[in-house]
Amino acid sequence: MTGPHVAVFDYESGNVHSAVKALAAAGADVELTRDRARALAADGLVVPGVGAFAAVRDALIAHGGDEIIDRRLAGGRAVLGICVGMQIMFEHGVERGQDSAGLGEWPGAVTELDAPVLPHMGWNTVEPGEGSVLFRGIERERFYFVHSFAAKSWELDVIPPFPQPAVTWATHGERFIAAVENGPLSATQFHPEKSGEAGIRLLRNWVESL
């Protein structure tokens, strides 16, 4: 019996092959695609992203990814953003003096970390948000980060009866958002596909929630 069908959206920005292998190890029936219909039909969609905020956003839009994400979320269909694939879900990013619009799924800005050493590269612990599904059973594990920019505040005001998002934090120089679980939209600032067994278990938690 195969697992849930997961599409990794291939828009030429991200460590897509590592993500495909990690998702397969996590039990997903995974494919790498840029086909709109297949990305819409999958049980889960993964949006990786590596590089500059504006370049990742532009590449995603050029391949119709913004519309695919909007349609999936409107229908309550799961989306998982990774690294810059998480950052572009916010309203805007400020990088090297350039203020660029994001997808606006969440309010707030992505800005440079105030830290003695950048990029933040390597393993770090996280503080999982209350009610987290992604970090179930791996609350004390370490995950692999490679970034200089992050969202540092959570500004979405969720009114009951809608459930409160689970916001996970980490610290490098200052506190920043390491992951968010907000209805069908989840995202991680770190790379689960580079985080060894802990990353596989996190992806398995997500796959099993589909």
N, C-alpha and C positions, 0 to 999 in steps of 0.2 A: 504494500500500500504506500503510495507516494504522499508526501506532505503537502501543505498548502502551496499554491503556485505563487511564486514571488518573482517579479520583474525588476531587474536592476536597470535603471534608465541610462542608456549609453548616449550621452550628449557631448562626449569628448572632453570631459573634465572629471577626473577622479581615478582612484585606484580600483578600477572596475573588476579586474580579474581576481584580485585578492578578495573583494567583497563577494563575488560569485562563489569562490571556493569556501569561504567561511559560512555563507548561508547554506550551502549544500551540506556542510558538516553539521550545521544546526538543524537539519532535517527538512529544509525547504526543497520543493521542486522548482529550481531556479533557472531563469534564463536571462541573458543579456540582450536587451532590445532597445531600439529607438522607434519601434512601430507604435503608433498612437493607439490603435485598437487593442493591441496586446497589453500595453501599459495600463490602459483603462480597465481591461477585463481581469487582470491579475488579482489574486486575493490580497497581496501586499505589493507596494511599490517602494523601492529603495532609490534615494537620490543622493549619490555621492558628490563630492566636490573638493577639488584641490586647486589652490592658486589664489589669485586676487578676487575679492568680493565682486567687483564690477564685471570682470571677465567671466566668472562662473555664472553670474546672473544672465549676462548677454548670451552665453552659449546655451543656457537652459531655454531662454525665450526663443532663440533662433530655431530650436528643435521642437517648439510647442510645449515644452515642459510646464510652463506656468499654467496653461489652460488645462493640461492633464491633471496637475495637482489640484487646481480649483475644483474641477469636476469630481475628482475622487473624494475630496473632503466634503463637498456638498452632499454627496451620497453616503457619507459615513464610512468610506473605504480607506483602509490603512495606508499611511505614507510614513516612511522613516528617512529622515535626512541625516547625513554624516558629514562632520567637519564643516567645510564651507557650505555644504548642502544643508546644514542647520542654520548657519549664519544668514543666508539669503532669505530665510523664512521671516526675518524681522523687517521692520519698516525701512531701515536704511543702514548703511555701513560707511564709516569714515576711515579711509585708508590713504596714507601719504598725501593728506590735504584734499583728497577727492571725496566728496559726499555723494554716495550713489544710492538710488532707490533700490530696496529689496522687493520681495513679493508681498510683503505686508500682511502675512498671515498672523503675525504677532506684532504688537506695538513695541517700540524701543529701537535702540541703536546698537550696532556692533562697533567697538572702538579698540584702540591699541591698549594692551595690558600695561599697567604701571608696575613694572618688575625690573629687578637688577639685570636679569639675563633674558634676552629674547632671541629666537623664539623659545616658547615653552615646549621643550622637546624631551620626551621620556615618560616614565611611569609616574602616576600620581593617584592618590586616594580620592574618593568622592564622598559627599554627604547626601545619600539618596533622599528624595522627597517622600513625604508621607503618602502611603498608598501606592508606592511605585510597583509596577509590574516588571519593568525591565530589569531591576536590580534584585528581584526576589531570589534569595538564597546566595547572593554574591555581594551583599551590602558592604563587606569589608575588603573586597578585592581591589587591586590596582589596575588602571587602564592606561593605554598609551596615547599621549597627546603630541601633536605637532602643530603649533599655531602661535601667532603673535597678537591676534585680535579675538575679542569675545564680547558677548552681551554680559553686562554687569548688573543689570536690574531686571526684575520681572514686573511688567506694567499692565498685564492683561487683568481686567477686573471681571471675574466670573460671578454671575449672580445666580443664587440657588433658584430652581432645583438642579441646575447644571453642576456637574461635579467639578471640584477644584482641581486644577492641573497639579501633577507631581513634578516639582522643579528640583533638580539635583545640582548641587554646587561643588566647586573645587576651588583651591587657592594656589595661585602662583603670583607672588607679589601682592595681589589683591584677590578678593573673592570674585568668581565669575560663574556663569551658568554652564554646567557640564553636560546637562541633559534636560529635556522637557518631555513630559507625556501629557498631551492635551487632547482628549478625545481620540479621533482617528489619526491625529498628527503627533508623531514622536520624533525626536532628534537627539543626536549626541555630538558634542564638540570633539570628543576623542574618537579614535579609530577602533571600533570593536574588532574589525578584521585584522588588526595588528596587535590585539591585546591578548593573544594566547587563549587558554582555556576559559578564562573569565569572559573574554569577548564572545567566544562561541556560545557560552551559557546565556549571555545577555541576548544574543541574536535568537537563541532557541526560545527564550522567554517571549520575545516578540513574535516569532513564527507561531508558537503555540497559542498566541492570543488572537490569531487571524480567523 
